Amino acid sequence: MKRLLTLLATLVLAVAVRADAVTYKIDPVHSSVGFSLRHLVSKFSATFTKVDGAITFDEAAPEKSSVEATVAIGSVNTANEKREGHLKSPDFFDEAKFPTATFKSSSWKKTGENTFDVAGDLTIRGTTKPVVLQVSLLGTGPGMGGATISGWEATAKINRNDFGVSYGPKMLGDEVTLNISIEAGHKPAAAAKS
């Protein structure tokens, strides 16, 4: 009997530990990935409006967390149709050959109360390079239909030449700043059925 109680207690503890990890699905409607770089003597910026993926966050053990995201290159928005067409061309992202960019985390490191260094592989134009995102959890709260939503921000700096984007070296800077804004939701199984 004592053995059985110990086994049951272990199973309950294991379930409780697993319950700490919550998978949030990225909401493309309320998420975006932006970038900026120098253009001559000013700054140029653009935003990708179609982001998909998931964040699995373990509050008790953040180092066990993970994220995977996919960005649709065709969703680039600069408020100028001609410029957007140029960004989709082989001079830049070459959307016809490489319609998406992706990020897959390899490690999470807690750096503050709600901040993390998230290392992973960033793939642009078929080239994969390691990148570290400085990530902030903005908060969690109730969403629609019984869901829980989470808000995230992330930044990173990359060199565009590392990914084969070398057009306009005298016009454009090499360093690109990524600015990521994510809203992601989790719907418990019971709420999902209702």
C-alpha positions as a Python dict, from the first residue, in 0.01 Angstrom:
ca = {
    (1, 'M'): (0, 0, 0),
    (2, 'K'): (280, 239, 92),
    (3, 'R'): (447, 158, -237),
    (4, 'L'): (127, 232, -429),
    (5, 'L'): (85, 570, -255),
    (6, 'T'): (446, 660, -334),
    (7, 'L'): (391, 568, -700),
    (8, 'L'): (71, 775, -717),
    (9, 'A'): (245, 1073, -555),
    (10, 'T'): (527, 1046, -809),
    (11, 'L'): (280, 1038, -1100),
    (12, 'V'): (91, 1341, -967),
    (13, 'L'): (419, 1530, -926),
    (14, 'A'): (527, 1437, -1279),
    (15, 'V'): (196, 1560, -1422),
    (16, 'A'): (225, 1884, -1222),
    (17, 'V'): (578, 1944, -1351),
    (18, 'R'): (469, 1878, -1711),
    (19, 'A'): (175, 2115, -1666),
    (20, 'D'): (419, 2404, -1616),
    (21, 'A'): (509, 2395, -1985),
    (22, 'V'): (240, 2571, -2189),
    (23, 'T'): (236, 2586, -2568),
    (24, 'Y'): (113, 2915, -2711),
    (25, 'K'): (21, 2933, -3080),
    (26, 'I'): (140, 3253, -3247),
    (27, 'D'): (-150, 3472, -3359),
    (28, 'P'): (-63, 3603, -3708),
    (29, 'V'): (-323, 3879, -3680),
    (30, 'H'): (-156, 4035, -3375),
    (31, 'S'): (209, 3956, -3450),
    (32, 'S'): (476, 4100, -3677),
    (33, 'V'): (847, 4081, -3753),
    (34, 'G'): (1012, 4408, -3845),
    (35, 'F'): (1361, 4501, -3956),
    (36, 'S'): (1554, 4823, -4002),
    (37, 'L'): (1891, 4921, -4149),
    (38, 'R'): (2075, 5228, -4266),
    (39, 'H'): (1979, 5372, -4606),
    (40, 'L'): (2235, 5634, -4711),
    (41, 'V'): (2217, 5874, -4413),
    (42, 'S'): (1878, 5771, -4273),
    (43, 'K'): (1703, 5453, -4154),
    (44, 'F'): (1481, 5225, -4360),
    (45, 'S'): (1232, 4988, -4199),
    (46, 'A'): (987, 4719, -4310),
    (47, 'T'): (752, 4468, -4151),
    (48, 'F'): (645, 4113, -4229),
    (49, 'T'): (279, 4075, -4136),
    (50, 'K'): (239, 3695, -4165),
    (51, 'V'): (408, 3508, -3880),
    (52, 'D'): (318, 3155, -3774),
    (53, 'G'): (450, 2910, -3517),
    (54, 'A'): (444, 2823, -3148),
    (55, 'I'): (613, 2908, -2819),
    (56, 'T'): (636, 2639, -2553),
    (57, 'F'): (713, 2819, -2229),
    (58, 'D'): (803, 2648, -1903),
    (59, 'E'): (779, 2912, -1630),
    (60, 'A'): (929, 2682, -1366),
    (61, 'A'): (1221, 2583, -1588),
    (62, 'P'): (1264, 2841, -1867),
    (63, 'E'): (1568, 2658, -2001),
    (64, 'K'): (1327, 2386, -2119),
    (65, 'S'): (1126, 2633, -2329),
    (66, 'S'): (1129, 2642, -2709),
    (67, 'V'): (1004, 2844, -3002),
    (68, 'E'): (959, 2781, -3371),
    (69, 'A'): (838, 3050, -3612),
    (70, 'T'): (789, 3093, -3986),
    (71, 'V'): (766, 3427, -4164),
    (72, 'A'): (605, 3462, -4509),
    (73, 'I'): (841, 3673, -4722),
    (74, 'G'): (551, 3775, -4946),
    (75, 'S'): (391, 3958, -4652),
    (76, 'V'): (663, 4227, -4643),
    (77, 'N'): (512, 4573, -4598),
    (78, 'T'): (692, 4904, -4655),
    (79, 'A'): (395, 5123, -4756),
    (80, 'N'): (537, 5125, -5110),
    (81, 'E'): (437, 4856, -5360),
    (82, 'K'): (738, 4905, -5591),
    (83, 'R'): (983, 4878, -5299),
    (84, 'E'): (807, 4568, -5170),
    (85, 'G'): (843, 4409, -5514),
    (86, 'H'): (1215, 4486, -5511),
    (87, 'L'): (1255, 4329, -5164),
    (88, 'K'): (1086, 4010, -5291),
    (89, 'S'): (1323, 3996, -5592),
    (90, 'P'): (1654, 3803, -5616),
    (91, 'D'): (1835, 4125, -5516),
    (92, 'F'): (1706, 4073, -5162),
    (93, 'F'): (1490, 3787, -5029),
    (94, 'D'): (1423, 3605, -5359),
    (95, 'E'): (1071, 3505, -5257),
    (96, 'A'): (1018, 3284, -5563),
    (97, 'K'): (1294, 3047, -5445),
    (98, 'F'): (1272, 3109, -5070),
    (99, 'P'): (911, 3195, -4974),
    (100, 'T'): (972, 3175, -4599),
    (101, 'A'): (1224, 3261, -4331),
    (102, 'T'): (1235, 3049, -4015),
    (103, 'F'): (1367, 3052, -3660),
    (104, 'K'): (1404, 2748, -3434),
    (105, 'S'): (1541, 2788, -3083),
    (106, 'S'): (1818, 2570, -2944),
    (107, 'S'): (1841, 2715, -2590),
    (108, 'W'): (1678, 2960, -2349),
    (109, 'K'): (1868, 3146, -2077),
    (110, 'K'): (1690, 3355, -1813),
    (111, 'T'): (1854, 3700, -1787),
    (112, 'G'): (1602, 3885, -1569),
    (113, 'E'): (1258, 3856, -1413),
    (114, 'N'): (1085, 3830, -1751),
    (115, 'T'): (1376, 3844, -1995),
    (116, 'F'): (1564, 3571, -2178),
    (117, 'D'): (1845, 3515, -2426),
    (118, 'V'): (1699, 3274, -2679),
    (119, 'A'): (1960, 3118, -2907),
    (120, 'G'): (1863, 2939, -3223),
    (121, 'D'): (1896, 2894, -3597),
    (122, 'L'): (1770, 3167, -3829),
    (123, 'T'): (1721, 3069, -4194),
    (124, 'I'): (1691, 3334, -4465),
    (125, 'R'): (1730, 3264, -4840),
    (126, 'G'): (1814, 2902, -4758),
    (127, 'T'): (2112, 3002, -4540),
    (128, 'T'): (2106, 2910, -4171),
    (129, 'K'): (2306, 3101, -3909),
    (130, 'P'): (2303, 3103, -3527),
    (131, 'V'): (2133, 3407, -3373),
    (132, 'V'): (2058, 3515, -3016),
    (133, 'L'): (1728, 3696, -2958),
    (134, 'Q'): (1688, 3924, -2655),
    (135, 'V'): (1335, 3827, -2552),
    (136, 'S'): (1092, 3989, -2307),
    (137, 'L'): (771, 3829, -2180),
    (138, 'L'): (534, 4126, -2159),
    (139, 'G'): (268, 3933, -1971),
    (140, 'T'): (-8, 3676, -1984),
    (141, 'G'): (-383, 3712, -1936),
    (142, 'P'): (-729, 3595, -2036),
    (143, 'G'): (-820, 3593, -2402),
    (144, 'M'): (-1129, 3510, -2605),
    (145, 'G'): (-1319, 3183, -2558),
    (146, 'G'): (-1136, 3069, -2246),
    (147, 'A'): (-789, 3103, -2398),
    (148, 'T'): (-483, 3243, -2223),
    (149, 'I'): (-277, 3487, -2425),
    (150, 'S'): (87, 3586, -2387),
    (151, 'G'): (272, 3888, -2523),
    (152, 'W'): (637, 3884, -2629),
    (153, 'E'): (895, 4120, -2773),
    (154, 'A'): (1235, 4030, -2914),
    (155, 'T'): (1527, 4206, -3077),
    (156, 'A'): (1848, 4095, -3246),
    (157, 'K'): (2115, 4229, -3477),
    (158, 'I'): (2232, 4034, -3782),
    (159, 'N'): (2461, 4099, -4079),
    (160, 'R'): (2262, 4077, -4402),
    (161, 'N'): (2568, 3956, -4595),
    (162, 'D'): (2572, 3641, -4381),
    (163, 'F'): (2244, 3544, -4547),
    (164, 'G'): (2342, 3630, -4904),
    (165, 'V'): (2171, 3970, -4912),
    (166, 'S'): (2448, 4194, -5042),
    (167, 'Y'): (2266, 4426, -5284),
    (168, 'G'): (2349, 4798, -5266),
    (169, 'P'): (2660, 4800, -5044),
    (170, 'K'): (2714, 5175, -5086),
    (171, 'M'): (2349, 5259, -5021),
    (172, 'L'): (2260, 5017, -4744),
    (173, 'G'): (2423, 4930, -4414),
    (174, 'D'): (2523, 4573, -4339),
    (175, 'E'): (2382, 4557, -3985),
    (176, 'V'): (2010, 4479, -3966),
    (177, 'T'): (1807, 4520, -3648),
    (178, 'L'): (1520, 4276, -3601),
    (179, 'N'): (1219, 4389, -3396),
    (180, 'I'): (967, 4116, -3320),
    (181, 'S'): (625, 4157, -3160),
    (182, 'I'): (425, 3844, -3081),
    (183, 'E'): (86, 3767, -2933),
    (184, 'A'): (29, 3395, -2880),
    (185, 'G'): (-262, 3202, -2732),
    (186, 'H'): (-315, 2878, -2543),
    (187, 'K'): (-654, 2712, -2526),
    (188, 'P'): (-692, 2433, -2265),
    (189, 'A'): (-838, 2109, -2397),
    (190, 'A'): (-1163, 2160, -2202),
    (191, 'A'): (-1210, 2510, -2345),
    (192, 'A'): (-1122, 2392, -2696),
    (193, 'K'): (-1410, 2138, -2688),
    (194, 'S'): (-1671, 2392, -2580),
}
